[in-house]
Amino acid sequence: MAYVTSQRAFGATAMAWFGDVVAAWANARERRSVYSRTLRELSALTNRELADINLSRSQIIDVSHEAAYGK
């Protein structure tokens, strides 16, 4: 039977964790940017323009959320 032991320096683990936190923060920031931009652009449309793309004003938040975060 074979055993594998992994040894890592604490600094390397902490840096990897910090890198993951920074990457998650950047991803969340980008998604929030997509949400805000979509919400702003759809809100600027008239009711007629929204009807042309088969949306009502009450759907703007849901559509913006789906654009940024998926279903």
C-alpha positions in Angstrom: 0.0 0.0 0.0 1.3 3.4 -0.9 0.8 6.7 1.0 1.2 10.1 -0.4 1.9 13.0 1.9 1.6 16.5 0.7 3.5 19.3 2.5 3.0 22.9 1.7 4.4 25.9 3.3 1.8 28.0 5.1 2.8 31.1 3.0 2.0 29.3 -0.2 -1.4 28.2 1.0 -2.2 31.6 2.3 -1.2 33.2 -1.0 -3.3 30.7 -3.0 -6.2 31.5 -0.8 -5.7 35.2 -1.1 -5.5 34.8 -4.9 -8.7 32.9 -4.9 -10.4 35.6 -2.9 -9.2 38.3 -5.2 -10.3 36.3 -8.3 -13.8 35.8 -6.7 -14.0 39.5 -5.9 -13.1 40.5 -9.5 -15.6 38.0 -10.9 -18.4 39.4 -8.6 -17.4 42.9 -9.6 -17.6 42.1 -13.3 -21.0 40.4 -12.9 -22.4 43.4 -11.0 -21.1 45.7 -13.7 -23.0 43.6 -16.3 -26.1 43.7 -14.2 -25.9 47.5 -13.7 -25.2 48.2 -17.3 -28.1 46.0 -18.5 -30.5 47.5 -16.0 -29.5 51.1 -17.0 -29.8 50.4 -20.7 -33.1 48.7 -20.5 -34.5 51.3 -18.2 -33.6 54.0 -20.7 -35.8 52.4 -23.4 -39.4 53.6 -23.9 -42.3 51.3 -23.4 -42.7 51.1 -27.2 -39.0 50.0 -27.6 -39.4 47.5 -24.8 -42.5 46.1 -26.5 -40.5 45.7 -29.8 -38.1 43.4 -28.0 -41.0 41.6 -26.3 -40.3 42.9 -22.7 -42.4 44.8 -20.3 -41.0 47.3 -17.8 -41.7 44.9 -14.9 -39.3 42.3 -16.5 -36.3 44.6 -16.6 -34.8 43.6 -13.2 -35.3 39.9 -14.0 -33.7 40.2 -17.4 -30.8 42.1 -16.0 -30.2 39.6 -13.3 -30.3 36.7 -15.7 -27.8 38.5 -18.0 -25.3 38.9 -15.2 -25.8 35.8 -13.1 -27.6 33.3 -15.3 -30.8 31.5 -14.4 
